[in-house]
Amino acid sequence: MKNKWAAFALLAATQFVLILDLTIVSIAMPPMGRELGMSAQDLSWTTTAYSLVFGGLLLLGGRLSDYVGRRRIFVAGMALFAVSSLVGGLAESGALLIAVRAVQGLAGALVAPAALSLVMTIFKDDPALNKAMGLWGAVGGVGGSAGVVLGGLLTDWFGWRSVFLVNVPIGIVVSLLAFRLLPAARSESRVAGFDLAGAITSTGGLALLTYALVDAAEAGWTSARTLGIGAVSIALLAAFLIVEKRSAGPLVPLNVFRRKQLRAGNVLMFLVAAAMQPVFFLLTLYTQLVLGYSATQSGLSIVAISVTIALTASTLGGRVLTRYGLRTTAATGMAFITAGAALYLRVDVGGDFLVDLLPSELLTGFGFGLLIVAATVAATAEASPAESGMVSGLFNVTTQVGISVGIAVLVSIAAGVSGGSTVAADLVAGYRMAFLAATVLSAVGLVAALTLLPRHTPVSREPVGV
């Protein structure tokens, strides 16, 4: 299609906003809580509500984009995102704000798989696909770092409401441009009906699983409530598998899991998300609670991770993948991530940014920049045009579940070791143990990259001059 890079720029800008929104709100939580009278537990639900709905509805969003049309679902999601952001910026109660975050999660679940499947459609059989995927990973890194920094600046200059209101004009402009720049892509093989039973069981199972993991971090892994919610989520996910096996038009055809590259890409993304997202979260606590950084200083101190991810994915990821294949690219990325995670074990009460943090951030950022390109291509390359929404939705679900599991487990480890103490030395002991767990998960990812991906995968050659 003509103007494919203009279309990609629009989709990448949307991905940037969605990832930015994950971090920009967290920086604004303290003043938000003071104005609306929200406790720390109430504030935690602004994040939990988003992740519950986003993770639970991603598969549904991906399949809807195949069934209804990717551009239609993309525009609907962006319009919903803009409206809910406006309501959030005008909210006068904590309950309404939490509800807004849930609706934003729904919007994200519609937009994210539709956007990635549109990228796959635009660059289908195009040698520039690897470059596009590299840039896509870079956008994620930039969005994460920009959210931390912009969140502090907007809150300091214009108040916490601005972190919601800034999304309104963006959502409107993107929705309008989508009709001009994006193809009206839809699955060519229409099924007889929509898999409603699969949508209900998968959404309920994933949402309750995410809730159980969040609840376990607060109530304990053996609490009756956590175990009960977990049992219901497992039952629903088991029912989902039965429904999919029998459905004529399944939400997720189970035979897709027979594809080795798809399995490998999703396993790698789960492991790296479970290892690295908690590290990002714990570093914000370490720099503020132990080193005494302000919110803005804390954001700036960890921005090197996202910047390195962006630069690596955009400049090297696609090139390395094209030349050396999936296994080498993914394994190299996981090796750097593992080394960087291990270096975080040096954090101390009197830690120094240049000595204790920056080297680890550069290593993990470089590794993630390589890994994200390889994992994305592995998880999506075998999909037919009719499956692109479903496959991209599955990949996003894997990422979201990995983040939820990683944060629940690693934060619980850190809290268990520190014993609820606010003494800096006790906090550091907890962070170190959590970083050790992240190192182990990264090492498992390295083994997975070496064993699950093919030794050599033919990939499209990049155009001369790229």
Secondary structure, 3 states (H helix, E strand, C coil): CCCHHHHHHHHHHHHHHHHHHHHHHHHCHHHHHHHHCCCHHHHHHHHHHHHHHHHHHHHHHHHHHHHHCHHHHHHHHHHHHHHHHHHHHHCCCHHHHHHHHHHHHHHHHHHHHHHHHHHHHHCCCCCCHHHHHHHHHHHHHHHHHHHHHHHHHHHHHHCCCHHHHCHHHHHHHHHHHHHHHCCCCCCCCCCCCCCHHHHHHHHHHHHHHHHHHHHHHHHCCCCHHHHHHHHHHHHHHHHHHHHHHHCCCCCCCHHHHHCHHHHHHHHHHHHHHHHHHHHHHHHHHHHHHHCCCCHHHHHHHCHHHHHHHHHHHHHHHHHHHHHHHHHHHHHHHHHHHHHHHHHHHHCCCCCCHHHHHHHHHHHHHHHHHHHHHHHHHHHHCCCCHHHHHHHHHHHHHHHHHHHHHHHHHHHHHHHHHHCCCCCHHHHHHHHHHHHHHHHHHHHHHHHHHHHHCCCCCCCCCCCCCC
